[in-house]
């Protein structure tokens, strides 16, 4: 598991091997954060790049909180 990404969120695994890692846990957390930011923030309409950065800041904070 990568500390930076949290490892795979939805790997496709058989009994013998990992077929596909899927998205990272960091990307999953960011997507969830982005959904809330888009729903609750008027800024989103004007600056998607900033909103995406915020989403990854939240994702990084969630990964950091898991280390404790």
N, C-alpha and C positions, 0 to 999 in steps of 0.2 A: 504494500500500500504506500502510495506517495503522500508525504505530509502536505505537499503543496496542492494536490488535487483531491485528496481523500480516497483515491483509488476508484475503481469502477462502481457505478451506481446500479447498473442493470446488466451484468455480464450474461452472456448466453453460454451456459455450461452444460456439457454432457458428462457422462460418467468418466470419460477418459481425458477430456481436454476443454479448455476455454476456447470457444469458437469465435467469440467477439466480446471485447471489453464493454461495449456500450458507452454511454456518456459517463463523464467523471462525476463524482459526487459534488465537486465544486461547481460544475456546470448545472447540475440539478438544483443545487441550492440557489444559484444565481437566477435560474429560470423562475423559481418560486418567488424569490425576492423581486424580480422584475415584474411579475404579474401584479404584486401588491403595489409596487411603485407606480405602475401604469394606471392602476385603478384609483389610487389615492392622491396622485400628484398632478397638478396642472402644468408643471414644468415639462413633463414628458412630451407633450405635444410639440414643444419647441426645440428640445435638445435630447434626442434619443441616445447620442453618444455619452452624454453625461449620465443619463439614467442607467445605461448599461454599466458604466464604471461604478456607480453606486451599488448596483445589483451584485457585482463581484466583490465590492468591499463588504457587503453583508455576508456573502458566501464565505469569504476568507475569515470573517469573524466567527461564523458558525463552525468552520473547520477548527479554528483555534480553540473555541469553547469545548470541543470534543476531546481535546488533548488533556484537559484537566481531570 
